[in-house]
Amino acid sequence: MIEKTNILKLEKKPVNQIHGEKVLYQIIWGNTRGNKTFLKRITAVAQMSIPPGETNLVHNHKDDEQIYLILKGGGTVQIGDERTETEEGDVIFLPVNVPHAFFNTTADETVILNVSCRVT
């Protein structure tokens, strides 16, 4: 069976309190949509829309590492105690159980593709 999702038709909504309520997610695949996990270790694929001046708050994932792909916009990513500026096209690796956050420091919406992978 072919699994297909159209991101343009997915509802944008906050995920939970640890990510903040201003950042909106579109869960493409993952347990929160009731989908089966395709590659056994990928737990979620989501698109995040971060308004100007907002953040997905500093948080960590004890069992998942992540990749952020900046599709539109930019800002500052924090991983542990380090921060760096990002721009469209950047790909950022977020290690398991390390506090991280993304801050939209631009005047426009930032859109990020987020892939989460279980490591344990």
VMD Tcl script that builds the backbone (N, CA, C; Angstrom):
set m [mol new atoms 360]
animate dup $m
set s [atomselect $m all]
$s set {name element resname resid chain x y z} {
  {N N MET 1 A 0.831 -1.171 0.000}
  {CA C MET 1 A 0.000 0.000 0.000}
  {C C MET 1 A 0.890 1.253 0.000}
  {N N ILE 2 A 0.542 2.225 -0.825}
  {CA C ILE 2 A 1.281 3.483 -0.890}
  {C C ILE 2 A 0.805 4.397 0.228}
  {N N GLU 3 A 1.744 4.914 0.994}
  {CA C GLU 3 A 1.451 5.892 2.046}
  {C C GLU 3 A 1.761 7.268 1.478}
  {N N LYS 4 A 0.781 8.144 1.443}
  {CA C LYS 4 A 0.971 9.464 0.861}
  {C C LYS 4 A 0.271 10.502 1.723}
  {N N THR 5 A 0.923 11.648 1.905}
  {CA C THR 5 A 0.355 12.760 2.647}
  {C C THR 5 A 0.664 14.046 1.892}
  {N N ASN 6 A -0.294 14.939 1.812}
  {CA C ASN 6 A -0.079 16.238 1.176}
  {C C ASN 6 A 0.089 17.283 2.273}
  {N N ILE 7 A 1.281 17.823 2.393}
  {CA C ILE 7 A 1.576 18.764 3.475}
  {C C ILE 7 A 0.729 20.030 3.377}
  {N N LEU 8 A 0.300 20.390 2.178}
  {CA C LEU 8 A -0.516 21.593 2.009}
  {C C LEU 8 A -1.906 21.438 2.616}
  {N N LYS 9 A -2.319 20.191 2.877}
  {CA C LYS 9 A -3.648 19.929 3.424}
  {C C LYS 9 A -3.641 19.586 4.911}
  {N N LEU 10 A -2.466 19.552 5.519}
  {CA C LEU 10 A -2.368 19.187 6.931}
  {C C LEU 10 A -2.620 20.393 7.829}
  {N N GLU 11 A -3.340 20.163 8.915}
  {CA C GLU 11 A -3.619 21.204 9.892}
  {C C GLU 11 A -2.325 21.626 10.589}
  {N N LYS 12 A -2.191 22.929 10.827}
  {CA C LYS 12 A -1.073 23.451 11.602}
  {C C LYS 12 A -1.534 23.610 13.043}
  {N N LYS 13 A -0.770 23.006 13.993}
  {CA C LYS 13 A -1.169 23.098 15.400}
  {C C LYS 13 A 0.044 22.918 16.302}
  {N N PRO 14 A -0.031 23.440 17.534}
  {CA C PRO 14 A 1.056 23.210 18.491}
  {C C PRO 14 A 1.141 21.710 18.807}
  {N N VAL 15 A 2.344 21.240 19.108}
  {CA C VAL 15 A 2.516 19.819 19.439}
  {C C VAL 15 A 2.235 19.571 20.907}
  {N N ASN 16 A 2.917 20.300 21.780}
  {CA C ASN 16 A 2.704 20.154 23.218}
  {C C ASN 16 A 3.384 21.297 23.950}
  {N N GLN 17 A 3.246 21.329 25.258}
  {CA C GLN 17 A 3.756 22.436 26.063}
  {C C GLN 17 A 5.267 22.622 25.969}
  {N N ILE 18 A 6.040 21.532 25.869}
  {CA C ILE 18 A 7.496 21.700 25.888}
  {C C ILE 18 A 8.024 22.398 24.639}
  {N N HIS 19 A 7.255 22.417 23.559}
  {CA C HIS 19 A 7.671 23.089 22.338}
  {C C HIS 19 A 7.110 24.503 22.232}
  {N N GLY 20 A 6.225 24.899 23.128}
  {CA C GLY 20 A 5.612 26.214 23.063}
  {C C GLY 20 A 4.331 26.178 22.246}
  {N N GLU 21 A 3.510 27.196 22.403}
  {CA C GLU 21 A 2.209 27.220 21.743}
  {C C GLU 21 A 2.181 28.082 20.494}
  {N N LYS 22 A 3.227 28.862 20.239}
  {CA C LYS 22 A 3.254 29.749 19.074}
  {C C LYS 22 A 3.784 29.052 17.828}
  {N N VAL 23 A 4.636 28.022 18.025}
  {CA C VAL 23 A 5.202 27.289 16.898}
  {C C VAL 23 A 4.200 26.241 16.460}
  {N N LEU 24 A 3.850 26.267 15.182}
  {CA C LEU 24 A 2.850 25.336 14.666}
  {C C LEU 24 A 3.516 24.219 13.874}
  {N N TYR 25 A 3.051 23.005 14.099}
  {CA C TYR 25 A 3.611 21.818 13.461}
  {C C TYR 25 A 2.579 21.190 12.523}
  {N N GLN 26 A 3.076 20.622 11.451}
  {CA C GLN 26 A 2.272 19.765 10.588}
  {C C GLN 26 A 2.953 18.399 10.624}
  {N N ILE 27 A 2.347 17.442 11.305}
  {CA C ILE 27 A 2.933 16.112 11.425}
  {C C ILE 27 A 2.673 15.356 10.132}
  {N N ILE 28 A 3.719 15.093 9.394}
  {CA C ILE 28 A 3.603 14.410 8.107}
  {C C ILE 28 A 3.440 12.911 8.339}
  {N N TRP 29 A 4.365 12.328 9.097}
  {CA C TRP 29 A 4.264 10.945 9.528}
  {C C TRP 29 A 4.742 10.874 10.955}
  {N N GLY 30 A 4.240 9.928 11.699}
  {CA C GLY 30 A 4.703 9.742 13.065}
  {C C GLY 30 A 3.604 9.250 13.972}
  {N N ASN 31 A 3.994 8.848 15.154}
  {CA C ASN 31 A 3.068 8.235 16.105}
  {C C ASN 31 A 1.927 9.159 16.508}
  {N N THR 32 A 2.155 10.479 16.488}
  {CA C THR 32 A 1.111 11.400 16.928}
  {C C THR 32 A -0.040 11.489 15.923}
  {N N ARG 33 A 0.136 10.976 14.717}
  {CA C ARG 33 A -0.953 10.937 13.742}
  {C C ARG 33 A -1.530 9.534 13.633}
  {N N GLY 34 A -0.987 8.595 14.401}
  {CA C GLY 34 A -1.481 7.227 14.353}
  {C C GLY 34 A -0.912 6.427 13.190}
  {N N ASN 35 A 0.082 6.987 12.501}
  {CA C ASN 35 A 0.699 6.267 11.388}
  {C C ASN 35 A 1.645 5.199 11.912}
  {N N LYS 36 A 1.810 4.170 11.143}
  {CA C LYS 36 A 2.858 3.217 11.485}
  {C C LYS 36 A 4.205 3.890 11.218}
  {N N THR 37 A 5.230 3.435 11.875}
  {CA C THR 37 A 6.561 3.972 11.652}
  {C C THR 37 A 7.182 3.221 10.492}
  {N N PHE 38 A 7.647 3.957 9.483}
  {CA C PHE 38 A 8.097 3.339 8.247}
  {C C PHE 38 A 9.459 2.667 8.347}
  {N N LEU 39 A 10.444 3.380 8.793}
  {CA C LEU 39 A 11.787 2.832 8.800}
  {C C LEU 39 A 12.201 2.341 10.180}
  {N N LYS 40 A 11.226 2.068 11.017}
  {CA C LYS 40 A 11.398 1.510 12.358}
  {C C LYS 40 A 12.033 2.474 13.341}
  {N N ARG 41 A 12.932 3.310 12.914}
  {CA C ARG 41 A 13.590 4.242 13.827}
  {C C ARG 41 A 13.125 5.684 13.632}
  {N N ILE 42 A 12.547 6.017 12.489}
  {CA C ILE 42 A 12.024 7.363 12.305}
  {C C ILE 42 A 10.709 7.456 13.058}
  {N N THR 43 A 10.671 8.357 14.044}
  {CA C THR 43 A 9.477 8.484 14.877}
  {C C THR 43 A 8.562 9.604 14.425}
  {N N ALA 44 A 9.095 10.556 13.665}
  {CA C ALA 44 A 8.252 11.643 13.179}
  {C C ALA 44 A 8.932 12.407 12.061}
  {N N VAL 45 A 8.122 12.890 11.142}
  {CA C VAL 45 A 8.534 13.849 10.123}
  {C C VAL 45 A 7.498 14.957 10.208}
  {N N ALA 46 A 7.941 16.177 10.469}
  {CA C ALA 46 A 7.003 17.277 10.663}
  {C C ALA 46 A 7.550 18.551 10.043}
  {N N GLN 47 A 6.647 19.450 9.705}
  {CA C GLN 47 A 7.034 20.785 9.277}
  {C C GLN 47 A 6.663 21.754 10.388}
  {N N MET 48 A 7.620 22.583 10.807}
  {CA C MET 48 A 7.398 23.578 11.858}
  {C C MET 48 A 7.314 24.949 11.215}
  {N N SER 49 A 6.330 25.739 11.619}
  {CA C SER 49 A 6.202 27.126 11.167}
  {C C SER 49 A 6.393 28.019 12.385}
  {N N ILE 50 A 7.465 28.813 12.382}
  {CA C ILE 50 A 7.804 29.639 13.533}
  {C C ILE 50 A 7.624 31.111 13.162}
  {N N PRO 51 A 6.676 31.788 13.804}
  {CA C PRO 51 A 6.461 33.208 13.519}
  {C C PRO 51 A 7.683 34.053 13.920}
  {N N PRO 52 A 7.805 35.248 13.347}
  {CA C PRO 52 A 8.901 36.144 13.725}
  {C C PRO 52 A 8.918 36.381 15.232}
  {N N GLY 53 A 10.113 36.321 15.815}
  {CA C GLY 53 A 10.277 36.584 17.239}
  {C C GLY 53 A 9.899 35.439 18.156}
  {N N GLU 54 A 9.498 34.301 17.612}
  {CA C GLU 54 A 9.063 33.166 18.435}
  {C C GLU 54 A 10.109 32.057 18.460}
  {N N THR 55 A 9.879 31.083 19.346}
  {CA C THR 55 A 10.791 29.951 19.521}
  {C C THR 55 A 9.996 28.697 19.835}
  {N N ASN 56 A 10.596 27.540 19.605}
  {CA C ASN 56 A 9.979 26.286 20.037}
  {C C ASN 56 A 10.480 25.877 21.419}
  {N N LEU 57 A 11.003 26.824 22.159}
  {CA C LEU 57 A 11.449 26.662 23.554}
  {C C LEU 57 A 12.577 25.636 23.678}
  {N N VAL 58 A 13.424 25.839 24.659}
  {CA C VAL 58 A 14.516 24.903 24.919}
  {C C VAL 58 A 13.912 23.632 25.516}
  {N N HIS 59 A 14.236 22.503 24.909}
  {CA C HIS 59 A 13.721 21.205 25.361}
  {C C HIS 59 A 14.690 20.130 24.890}
  {N N ASN 60 A 14.470 18.891 25.301}
  {CA C ASN 60 A 15.287 17.797 24.783}
  {C C ASN 60 A 14.420 16.564 24.580}
  {N N HIS 61 A 14.971 15.606 23.864}
  {CA C HIS 61 A 14.301 14.331 23.603}
  {C C HIS 61 A 15.243 13.241 24.081}
  {N N LYS 62 A 14.812 12.485 25.086}
  {CA C LYS 62 A 15.722 11.517 25.703}
  {C C LYS 62 A 16.018 10.303 24.836}
  {N N ASP 63 A 15.172 10.027 23.841}
  {CA C ASP 63 A 15.395 8.841 23.009}
  {C C ASP 63 A 15.574 9.143 21.525}
  {N N ASP 64 A 15.383 10.417 21.115}
  {CA C ASP 64 A 15.406 10.751 19.685}
  {C C ASP 64 A 16.477 11.780 19.361}
  {N N GLU 65 A 17.165 11.546 18.249}
  {CA C GLU 65 A 17.978 12.590 17.657}
  {C C GLU 65 A 17.154 13.175 16.512}
  {N N GLN 66 A 17.502 14.395 16.088}
  {CA C GLN 66 A 16.708 15.059 15.070}
  {C C GLN 66 A 17.589 15.744 14.038}
  {N N ILE 67 A 16.965 16.033 12.912}
  {CA C ILE 67 A 17.573 16.860 11.881}
  {C C ILE 67 A 16.583 17.966 11.570}
  {N N TYR 68 A 17.057 19.217 11.547}
  {CA C TYR 68 A 16.272 20.356 11.086}
  {C C TYR 68 A 16.795 20.758 9.714}
  {N N LEU 69 A 15.901 20.873 8.740}
  {CA C LEU 69 A 16.236 21.403 7.420}
  {C C LEU 69 A 15.486 22.717 7.273}
  {N N ILE 70 A 16.214 23.836 7.161}
  {CA C ILE 70 A 15.595 25.147 7.063}
  {C C ILE 70 A 15.082 25.327 5.632}
  {N N LEU 71 A 13.753 25.273 5.478}
  {CA C LEU 71 A 13.133 25.397 4.158}
  {C C LEU 71 A 12.923 26.851 3.750}
  {N N LYS 72 A 12.663 27.707 4.743}
  {CA C LYS 72 A 12.369 29.116 4.479}
  {C C LYS 72 A 12.771 29.925 5.699}
  {N N GLY 73 A 13.412 31.060 5.477}
  {CA C GLY 73 A 13.764 31.939 6.587}
  {C C GLY 73 A 15.080 31.567 7.231}
  {N N GLY 74 A 15.155 31.768 8.525}
  {CA C GLY 74 A 16.374 31.496 9.273}
  {C C GLY 74 A 16.188 31.902 10.715}
  {N N GLY 75 A 17.300 32.000 11.408}
  {CA C GLY 75 A 17.260 32.376 12.817}
  {C C GLY 75 A 18.454 31.812 13.537}
  {N N THR 76 A 18.273 31.578 14.822}
  {CA C THR 76 A 19.346 31.076 15.673}
  {C C THR 76 A 18.943 29.719 16.228}
  {N N VAL 77 A 19.827 28.734 16.081}
  {CA C VAL 77 A 19.588 27.435 16.695}
  {C C VAL 77 A 20.509 27.322 17.899}
  {N N GLN 78 A 19.967 26.785 18.994}
  {CA C GLN 78 A 20.749 26.510 20.191}
  {C C GLN 78 A 20.791 25.009 20.392}
  {N N ILE 79 A 22.004 24.483 20.589}
  {CA C ILE 79 A 22.200 23.065 20.891}
  {C C ILE 79 A 23.138 23.021 22.093}
  {N N GLY 80 A 22.619 22.551 23.219}
  {CA C GLY 80 A 23.394 22.624 24.459}
  {C C GLY 80 A 23.614 24.084 24.808}
  {N N ASP 81 A 24.881 24.461 25.043}
  {CA C ASP 81 A 25.221 25.846 25.376}
  {C C ASP 81 A 25.647 26.659 24.151}
  {N N GLU 82 A 25.663 26.034 22.981}
  {CA C GLU 82 A 26.125 26.714 21.772}
  {C C GLU 82 A 24.957 27.265 20.962}
  {N N ARG 83 A 25.200 28.399 20.308}
  {CA C ARG 83 A 24.225 28.991 19.391}
  {C C ARG 83 A 24.913 29.339 18.085}
  {N N THR 84 A 24.170 29.205 16.988}
  {CA C THR 84 A 24.696 29.603 15.687}
  {C C THR 84 A 23.552 30.118 14.826}
  {N N GLU 85 A 23.886 31.027 13.922}
  {CA C GLU 85 A 22.901 31.575 12.993}
  {C C GLU 85 A 22.658 30.580 11.863}
  {N N THR 86 A 21.432 30.558 11.368}
  {CA C THR 86 A 21.069 29.657 10.273}
  {C C THR 86 A 20.423 30.454 9.151}
  {N N GLU 87 A 20.359 29.826 7.981}
  {CA C GLU 87 A 19.690 30.420 6.834}
  {C C GLU 87 A 19.040 29.315 6.022}
  {N N GLU 88 A 18.212 29.722 5.094}
  {CA C GLU 88 A 17.522 28.785 4.219}
  {C C GLU 88 A 18.516 27.800 3.607}
  {N N GLY 89 A 18.177 26.512 3.663}
  {CA C GLY 89 A 19.039 25.473 3.100}
  {C C GLY 89 A 19.940 24.795 4.120}
  {N N ASP 90 A 20.120 25.393 5.281}
  {CA C ASP 90 A 20.964 24.767 6.304}
  {C C ASP 90 A 20.301 23.504 6.848}
  {N N VAL 91 A 21.128 22.514 7.165}
  {CA C VAL 91 A 20.684 21.280 7.802}
  {C C VAL 91 A 21.437 21.176 9.123}
  {N N ILE 92 A 20.699 20.985 10.215}
  {CA C ILE 92 A 21.287 20.971 11.545}
  {C C ILE 92 A 20.989 19.642 12.222}
  {N N PHE 93 A 22.008 19.027 12.805}
  {CA C PHE 93 A 21.849 17.778 13.554}
  {C C PHE 93 A 21.665 18.098 15.024}
  {N N LEU 94 A 20.659 17.498 15.653}
  {CA C LEU 94 A 20.373 17.685 17.079}
  {C C LEU 94 A 20.576 16.342 17.784}
  {N N PRO 95 A 21.636 16.203 18.585}
  {CA C PRO 95 A 21.917 14.925 19.240}
  {C C PRO 95 A 20.847 14.541 20.263}
  {N N VAL 96 A 20.786 13.280 20.560}
  {CA C VAL 96 A 19.853 12.751 21.543}
  {C C VAL 96 A 20.150 13.354 22.922}
  {N N ASN 97 A 19.085 13.688 23.658}
  {CA C ASN 97 A 19.147 14.134 25.049}
  {C C ASN 97 A 20.011 15.376 25.287}
  {N N VAL 98 A 20.093 16.247 24.282}
  {CA C VAL 98 A 20.805 17.520 24.426}
  {C C VAL 98 A 19.770 18.636 24.270}
  {N N PRO 99 A 19.678 19.541 25.233}
  {CA C PRO 99 A 18.703 20.630 25.128}
  {C C PRO 99 A 18.927 21.439 23.849}
  {N N HIS 100 A 17.822 21.784 23.187}
  {CA C HIS 100 A 17.917 22.542 21.943}
  {C C HIS 100 A 16.679 23.403 21.748}
  {N N ALA 101 A 16.809 24.387 20.866}
  {CA C ALA 101 A 15.693 25.269 20.538}
  {C C ALA 101 A 16.021 25.998 19.251}
  {N N PHE 102 A 14.976 26.519 18.602}
  {CA C PHE 102 A 15.167 27.355 17.422}
  {C C PHE 102 A 14.471 28.683 17.673}
  {N N PHE 103 A 15.182 29.769 17.455}
  {CA C PHE 103 A 14.663 31.117 17.665}
  {C C PHE 103 A 14.560 31.821 16.317}
  {N N ASN 104 A 13.365 32.214 15.928}
  {CA C ASN 104 A 13.208 32.962 14.689}
  {C C ASN 104 A 13.543 34.417 14.978}
  {N N THR 105 A 14.727 34.831 14.569}
  {CA C THR 105 A 15.199 36.189 14.796}
  {C C THR 105 A 14.989 37.066 13.569}
  {N N THR 106 A 14.228 36.560 12.596}
  {CA C THR 106 A 13.986 37.312 11.367}
  {C C THR 106 A 12.627 38.014 11.433}
  {N N ALA 107 A 12.349 38.805 10.424}
  {CA C ALA 107 A 11.074 39.533 10.342}
  {C C ALA 107 A 9.994 38.715 9.638}
  {N N ASP 108 A 10.354 37.523 9.169}
  {CA C ASP 108 A 9.413 36.679 8.431}
  {C C ASP 108 A 9.273 35.306 9.092}
  {N N GLU 109 A 8.237 34.583 8.709}
  {CA C GLU 109 A 8.041 33.218 9.202}
  {C C GLU 109 A 9.218 32.341 8.766}
  {N N THR 110 A 9.642 31.452 9.661}
  {CA C THR 110 A 10.648 30.451 9.336}
  {C C THR 110 A 9.954 29.093 9.288}
  {N N VAL 111 A 10.273 28.311 8.261}
  {CA C VAL 111 A 9.680 26.984 8.089}
  {C C VAL 111 A 10.804 25.952 8.108}
  {N N ILE 112 A 10.643 24.938 8.948}
  {CA C ILE 112 A 11.670 23.911 9.146}
  {C C ILE 112 A 11.064 22.533 8.960}
  {N N LEU 113 A 11.731 21.672 8.204}
  {CA C LEU 113 A 11.372 20.260 8.139}
  {C C LEU 113 A 12.149 19.569 9.254}
  {N N ASN 114 A 11.441 18.838 10.106}
  {CA C ASN 114 A 12.020 18.197 11.279}
  {C C ASN 114 A 11.856 16.683 11.123}
  {N N VAL 115 A 12.964 15.952 11.186}
  {CA C VAL 115 A 12.933 14.489 11.144}
  {C C VAL 115 A 13.488 13.973 12.473}
  {N N SER 116 A 12.703 13.149 13.172}
  {CA C SER 116 A 13.108 12.570 14.455}
  {C C SER 116 A 13.393 11.087 14.282}
  {N N CYS 117 A 14.449 10.621 14.905}
  {CA C CYS 117 A 14.871 9.219 14.763}
  {C C CYS 117 A 15.193 8.643 16.139}
  {N N ARG 118 A 14.589 7.516 16.486}
  {CA C ARG 118 A 14.836 6.825 17.749}
  {C C ARG 118 A 16.212 6.185 17.722}
  {N N VAL 119 A 16.988 6.398 18.783}
  {CA C VAL 119 A 18.328 5.828 18.826}
  {C C VAL 119 A 18.458 4.672 19.801}
  {N N THR 120 A 17.442 4.474 20.649}
  {CA C THR 120 A 17.544 3.376 21.625}
  {C C THR 120 A 16.604 2.257 21.270}
}
mol reanalyze $m
mol bondsrecalc $m
mol representation Tube
mol addrep $m
